[in-house]
């Protein structure tokens, strides 16, 4: 009797498993293939900096060329879209305004901020990767008579960020 029960169960298993002969479809991979990277650059300075220094921004444009623009207000923003692979980034250059003497400049406090947001997109501009944002606010108070040393140590660059993007839109930080 046990042999009959085992044979009966085995036969039933064959029937049940034989009925489900549809192939299992794996989940489809992400259909958006990265073709470009979009980067939003932004720098903001306070009026203390604006009154003492001139600022220019160097940045990588859509075609991978380095461009330069004067920062005429408190905020500078730019959006670029470049084909992958790409190098993108920006740096904020600083120069003491004419007529000011860094040796006699009294102590002051300043603040600036930056924001870099980037994302890989497909040929239609749809998301093909994770949106990443790098941002911070920096505050400093150079002591009286120390402004020239600060400028010398910065070598004319207050802030800089640069990234290489591979063919899939993955980013890695690099030197300017």
C-alpha atoms as a printed R data frame, in Angstrom:
    type eleno elety resid chain resno      x      y       z
1   ATOM     1    CA   UNK     A     1  0.000  0.000   0.000
2   ATOM     2    CA   UNK     A     2  2.823  2.398   0.722
3   ATOM     3    CA   UNK     A     3  4.315  1.707  -2.673
4   ATOM     4    CA   UNK     A     4  0.952  2.485  -4.295
5   ATOM     5    CA   UNK     A     5  0.707  5.767  -2.338
6   ATOM     6    CA   UNK     A     6  4.231  6.799  -3.367
7   ATOM     7    CA   UNK     A     7  3.538  5.993  -7.014
8   ATOM     8    CA   UNK     A     8  0.231  7.880  -6.846
9   ATOM     9    CA   UNK     A     9  1.903 10.957  -5.296
10  ATOM    10    CA   UNK     A    10  4.736 10.844  -7.844
11  ATOM    11    CA   UNK     A    11  2.213 10.699 -10.663
12  ATOM    12    CA   UNK     A    12  0.294 13.650  -9.232
13  ATOM    13    CA   UNK     A    13  3.535 15.660  -8.893
14  ATOM    14    CA   UNK     A    14  4.237 15.035 -12.576
15  ATOM    15    CA   UNK     A    15  0.758 16.265 -13.467
16  ATOM    16    CA   UNK     A    16  1.051 19.427 -11.360
17  ATOM    17    CA   UNK     A    17  4.544 20.324 -12.502
18  ATOM    18    CA   UNK     A    18  3.758 19.443 -16.108
19  ATOM    19    CA   UNK     A    19  0.850 21.905 -16.145
20  ATOM    20    CA   UNK     A    20  3.095 24.857 -15.368
21  ATOM    21    CA   UNK     A    21  5.307 24.738 -18.430
22  ATOM    22    CA   UNK     A    22  5.303 28.501 -19.116
23  ATOM    23    CA   UNK     A    23  8.819 29.941 -19.113
24  ATOM    24    CA   UNK     A    24  9.637 32.223 -16.194
25  ATOM    25    CA   UNK     A    25 10.300 35.744 -17.451
26  ATOM    26    CA   UNK     A    26 13.089 37.489 -15.537
27  ATOM    27    CA   UNK     A    27 12.448 41.077 -14.499
28  ATOM    28    CA   UNK     A    28 13.365 43.392 -17.326
29  ATOM    29    CA   UNK     A    29 16.502 45.470 -16.841
30  ATOM    30    CA   UNK     A    30 16.371 49.273 -16.716
31  ATOM    31    CA   UNK     A    31 15.494 50.325 -20.255
32  ATOM    32    CA   UNK     A    32 16.943 53.835 -19.996
33  ATOM    33    CA   UNK     A    33 20.518 53.621 -21.260
34  ATOM    34    CA   UNK     A    34 22.673 56.553 -20.155
35  ATOM    35    CA   UNK     A    35 23.871 58.643 -23.087
36  ATOM    36    CA   UNK     A    36 24.485 62.017 -21.422
37  ATOM    37    CA   UNK     A    37 25.107 63.598 -18.052
38  ATOM    38    CA   UNK     A    38 23.352 66.741 -16.825
39  ATOM    39    CA   UNK     A    39 25.106 68.892 -14.251
40  ATOM    40    CA   UNK     A    40 23.749 71.944 -12.428
41  ATOM    41    CA   UNK     A    41 26.475 74.252 -11.079
42  ATOM    42    CA   UNK     A    42 25.800 76.967  -8.476
43  ATOM    43    CA   UNK     A    43 27.937 79.324  -6.401
44  ATOM    44    CA   UNK     A    44 26.634 81.908  -3.936
45  ATOM    45    CA   UNK     A    45 28.718 84.534  -2.127
46  ATOM    46    CA   UNK     A    46 27.773 87.050   0.543
47  ATOM    47    CA   UNK     A    47 27.998 90.850   0.216
48  ATOM    48    CA   UNK     A    48 31.169 90.923   2.353
49  ATOM    49    CA   UNK     A    49 32.987 88.937  -0.343
50  ATOM    50    CA   UNK     A    50 31.321 90.847  -3.157
51  ATOM    51    CA   UNK     A    51 32.527 94.176  -1.699
52  ATOM    52    CA   UNK     A    52 36.168 93.044  -1.381
53  ATOM    53    CA   UNK     A    53 36.784 90.648  -4.269
54  ATOM    54    CA   UNK     A    54 36.053 90.026  -7.941
55  ATOM    55    CA   UNK     A    55 34.952 86.538  -8.880
56  ATOM    56    CA   UNK     A    56 35.052 84.532 -12.077
57  ATOM    57    CA   UNK     A    57 33.848 80.986 -12.617
58  ATOM    58    CA   UNK     A    58 35.638 78.530 -14.885
59  ATOM    59    CA   UNK     A    59 33.536 75.539 -15.873
60  ATOM    60    CA   UNK     A    60 33.355 72.675 -18.334
61  ATOM    61    CA   UNK     A    61 30.671 73.378 -20.927
62  ATOM    62    CA   UNK     A    62 28.487 70.983 -22.993
63  ATOM    63    CA   UNK     A    63 31.314 70.384 -25.466
64  ATOM    64    CA   UNK     A    64 33.959 69.635 -22.807
65  ATOM    65    CA   UNK     A    65 35.671 72.994 -23.252
66  ATOM    66    CA   UNK     A    66 36.592 75.173 -20.275
67  ATOM    67    CA   UNK     A    67 34.674 78.449 -20.319
68  ATOM    68    CA   UNK     A    68 34.934 81.466 -18.042
69  ATOM    69    CA   UNK     A    69 32.215 83.846 -16.846
70  ATOM    70    CA   UNK     A    70 32.319 86.791 -14.471
71  ATOM    71    CA   UNK     A    71 30.207 86.400 -11.348
72  ATOM    72    CA   UNK     A    72 28.429 89.761 -11.395
73  ATOM    73    CA   UNK     A    73 25.904 89.099  -8.639
74  ATOM    74    CA   UNK     A    74 25.699 87.119  -5.437
75  ATOM    75    CA   UNK     A    75 24.730 83.902  -7.266
76  ATOM    76    CA   UNK     A    76 26.038 82.193 -10.385
77  ATOM    77    CA   UNK     A    77 24.237 79.184 -11.897
78  ATOM    78    CA   UNK     A    78 24.759 77.111 -15.004
79  ATOM    79    CA   UNK     A    79 23.284 73.902 -16.373
80  ATOM    80    CA   UNK     A    80 25.181 71.754 -18.865
81  ATOM    81    CA   UNK     A    81 24.377 68.518 -20.657
82  ATOM    82    CA   UNK     A    82 27.325 66.606 -22.083
83  ATOM    83    CA   UNK     A    83 27.587 63.299 -23.975
84  ATOM    84    CA   UNK     A    84 29.142 60.395 -22.076
85  ATOM    85    CA   UNK     A    85 31.959 59.864 -21.294
86  ATOM    86    CA   UNK     A    86 32.581 63.405 -20.020
87  ATOM    87    CA   UNK     A    87 34.548 65.601 -17.666
88  ATOM    88    CA   UNK     A    88 32.525 68.273 -15.886
89  ATOM    89    CA   UNK     A    89 33.258 70.677 -13.074
90  ATOM    90    CA   UNK     A    90 33.594 74.291 -12.010
91  ATOM    91    CA   UNK     A    91 35.869 76.452  -9.917
92  ATOM    92    CA   UNK     A    92 35.365 79.813  -8.288
93  ATOM    93    CA   UNK     A    93 38.310 82.153  -8.828
94  ATOM    94    CA   UNK     A    94 38.923 85.090  -6.498
95  ATOM    95    CA   UNK     A    95 40.871 88.333  -6.924
96  ATOM    96    CA   UNK     A    96 41.159 91.268  -4.544
97  ATOM    97    CA   UNK     A    97 39.392 94.384  -5.870
98  ATOM    98    CA   UNK     A    98 41.644 97.132  -7.139
99  ATOM    99    CA   UNK     A    99 42.528 99.764  -4.558
100 ATOM   100    CA   UNK     A   100 42.198 97.482  -1.528
101 ATOM   101    CA   UNK     A   101 45.310 96.701   0.515
102 ATOM   102    CA   UNK     A   102 45.232 93.179   1.965
103 ATOM   103    CA   UNK     A   103 47.852 94.126   4.594
104 ATOM   104    CA   UNK     A   104 45.586 96.733   6.178
105 ATOM   105    CA   UNK     A   105 42.248 95.022   5.657
106 ATOM   106    CA   UNK     A   106 40.477 94.604   9.032
107 ATOM   107    CA   UNK     A   107 39.233 91.217  10.188
108 ATOM   108    CA   UNK     A   108 36.006 90.180   8.499
109 ATOM   109    CA   UNK     A   109 33.751 87.143   8.305
110 ATOM   110    CA   UNK     A   110 32.486 85.755   5.010
111 ATOM   111    CA   UNK     A   111 30.332 82.934   3.718
112 ATOM   112    CA   UNK     A   112 29.980 81.228   0.384
113 ATOM   113    CA   UNK     A   113 28.176 78.108  -0.745
114 ATOM   114    CA   UNK     A   114 28.316 75.721  -3.640
115 ATOM   115    CA   UNK     A   115 26.036 73.099  -5.110
116 ATOM   116    CA   UNK     A   116 26.725 70.547  -7.825
117 ATOM   117    CA   UNK     A   117 23.898 68.225  -8.873
118 ATOM   118    CA   UNK     A   118 24.429 65.649 -11.575
119 ATOM   119    CA   UNK     A   119 22.545 62.782 -13.149
120 ATOM   120    CA   UNK     A   120 22.943 60.457 -16.113
121 ATOM   121    CA   UNK     A   121 20.093 60.677 -18.629
122 ATOM   122    CA   UNK     A   122 19.076 58.766 -21.742
123 ATOM   123    CA   UNK     A   123 18.773 60.138 -25.287
124 ATOM   124    CA   UNK     A   124 15.301 61.508 -24.441
125 ATOM   125    CA   UNK     A   125 16.503 63.281 -21.288
126 ATOM   126    CA   UNK     A   126 14.880 60.728 -18.964
127 ATOM   127    CA   UNK     A   127 16.630 59.604 -15.804
128 ATOM   128    CA   UNK     A   128 19.116 56.796 -16.378
129 ATOM   129    CA   UNK     A   129 20.929 57.036 -13.056
130 ATOM   130    CA   UNK     A   130 20.726 58.349  -9.535
131 ATOM   131    CA   UNK     A   131 20.609 62.109  -8.927
132 ATOM   132    CA   UNK     A   132 23.635 63.047  -6.822
133 ATOM   133    CA   UNK     A   133 24.079 66.380  -5.060
134 ATOM   134    CA   UNK     A   134 27.276 67.778  -3.557
135 ATOM   135    CA   UNK     A   135 26.768 70.992  -1.594
136 ATOM   136    CA   UNK     A   136 28.105 72.893   1.385
137 ATOM   137    CA   UNK     A   137 28.296 76.310   2.997
138 ATOM   138    CA   UNK     A   138 31.711 77.590   4.050
139 ATOM   139    CA   UNK     A   139 32.329 80.348   6.599
140 ATOM   140    CA   UNK     A   140 35.720 81.865   7.378
141 ATOM   141    CA   UNK     A   141 37.166 84.807   9.309
142 ATOM   142    CA   UNK     A   142 40.648 85.780   8.138
143 ATOM   143    CA   UNK     A   143 42.461 87.807  10.784
144 ATOM   144    CA   UNK     A   144 43.645 91.348  10.195
145 ATOM   145    CA   UNK     A   145 46.705 91.372   7.937
146 ATOM   146    CA   UNK     A   146 46.178 87.727   6.925
147 ATOM   147    CA   UNK     A   147 44.184 88.278   3.737
148 ATOM   148    CA   UNK     A   148 47.262 88.175   1.481
149 ATOM   149    CA   UNK     A   149 48.362 84.883   3.031
150 ATOM   150    CA   UNK     A   150 44.875 83.522   2.477
151 ATOM   151    CA   UNK     A   151 44.913 84.617  -1.169
152 ATOM   152    CA   UNK     A   152 48.397 83.165  -1.681
153 ATOM   153    CA   UNK     A   153 47.373 79.826  -0.166
154 ATOM   154    CA   UNK     A   154 44.302 79.646  -2.411
155 ATOM   155    CA   UNK     A   155 46.384 80.394  -5.514
156 ATOM   156    CA   UNK     A   156 43.445 82.398  -6.866
157 ATOM   157    CA   UNK     A   157 40.888 79.568  -6.469
158 ATOM   158    CA   UNK     A   158 38.364 79.756  -3.629
159 ATOM   159    CA   UNK     A   159 36.560 76.507  -4.509
160 ATOM   160    CA   UNK     A   160 36.713 73.783  -7.169
161 ATOM   161    CA   UNK     A   161 35.003 70.505  -8.041
162 ATOM   162    CA   UNK     A   162 35.683 68.283 -11.024
163 ATOM   163    CA   UNK     A   163 34.313 64.876 -12.041
164 ATOM   164    CA   UNK     A   164 34.970 62.280 -14.707
165 ATOM   165    CA   UNK     A   165 31.906 60.384 -15.947
166 ATOM   166    CA   UNK     A   166 32.355 57.011 -17.628
167 ATOM   167    CA   UNK     A   167 30.242 55.723 -20.534
168 ATOM   168    CA   UNK     A   168 27.560 54.477 -18.094
169 ATOM   169    CA   UNK     A   169 27.331 57.809 -16.248
170 ATOM   170    CA   UNK     A   170 29.258 56.765 -13.124
171 ATOM   171    CA   UNK     A   171 31.164 59.677 -11.601
172 ATOM   172    CA   UNK     A   172 34.542 59.870  -9.925
173 ATOM   173    CA   UNK     A   173 36.075 63.009  -8.423
174 ATOM   174    CA   UNK     A   174 39.310 64.234  -9.938
175 ATOM   175    CA   UNK     A   175 41.740 67.131  -9.753
176 ATOM   176    CA   UNK     A   176 40.993 70.174 -11.867
